[in-house]
Amino acid sequence: MQKLIKKIGVLTSGGDSPGMNAAIRSVVRTCAYHNIECVGIYRGYQGMIEGDFIEMGPRSVNNIINKGGTILKSARSAEFRTPEGRKKAHENLVKEGIEALVVIGGDGSFTGALMFNSEYNFPVMGIPGTIDNDIYGTSHTLGYDTALNTVVDCIDKIRDTASSHNRLFFVEVMGRDAGHIALNAGIGAGAEEILIPEEDLGLERLLESLQKSKASGKSSSIVVIAEGDKIGKNVFELKDYVESNLPEYDVRVSVLGHMQRGGSPSCFDRVLASRLGVKAVESLLDGVSNFMVGLKNDTVNLTPLVQAIKGKSEIDRELLRVSDIITT
């Protein structure tokens, strides 16, 4: 292992997700293990531009592995999209003596890291942090498992009231471009229908499915909808459409929103974050740059950042088939 790098910076960018703090902790302690200095960068790329840095050691990350969100904060940075903004960021890193970056975030964050590397040949390594699980090159992103458990817990509670009042509930979950949360949580919570961006169920098939459910004796139903589903303009218009065509249903809508991003990370996310943080730092020390660390077949591996950004995370077709079978 070549130890040419003496100081590594770590930042979180984009939307927060459970497990980011565990990843920060892993990066900081791996640096300490290899006698490398570590600097935390507040508010992502905006903090790089403003020089908002803090020295971090093993004790500075005590008791954060169980906390949601990110202690380093996160922010969008329009200024970093400009050459002038990236120039300021680079000057601040050089002034601080930071020689490589670990970027914890999604494809937007990785795009910024790749651009920064191409302009300044600055070593960067990405750790995927987003509850949507929509990053190519890893089976799980940080926060995805926790979000699934949060959603299933919420749906279980909603089902209690749905059953008590013989109601149909539309439960909207996050997933603007990907249906991973909706599909997995829908199966796990026993939803009667699951609507995702990757599959256009169609209004008529949805009505037919709900009619069958009613005819089979179901007094209440749960339909899980990814926010990016194309079947209707939004979940409330879908509710109105169903009520106008199936007046026998008393329909309610529950939008889970940002509660899916919060909460203490699951054990899976804590372990994943720990593994990815170690791999990210040790890869940089080995002279590797422009890669994302991820999980495939329970093995931590590397995917070129350009592939992680441009590649498409595919929905599990076998899970779709399972969903079709067990929701009948």
Secondary structure, DSSP 4 states (H G I P E B T S, - for coil): ------EEEEEE-SS--TTHHHHHHHHHHHHHHTT-EEEEETTHHHHHHHT-EEEE-GGGGTT-TT--S-TT-----SGGGSHHHHHHHHHHHHHHT--EEEEEE-HHHHHHHHHHHHHH---EEEEEB-TT---TT-S--BTHHHHHHHHHHHHHHHHHHHHHHT-EEEEEES-SS--HHHHHHHHHTT-SEEEBTTB---HHHHHHHHHHHHHTT-S-EEEEEETT-SSSSSHHHHHHHHHHH-TT--EEEEE-GGGGG-SPPPHHHHHHHHHHHHHHHHHHHTT--SEEEEEETTEEEEEEHHHHHHS-PPP-HHHHHHHHHHT-
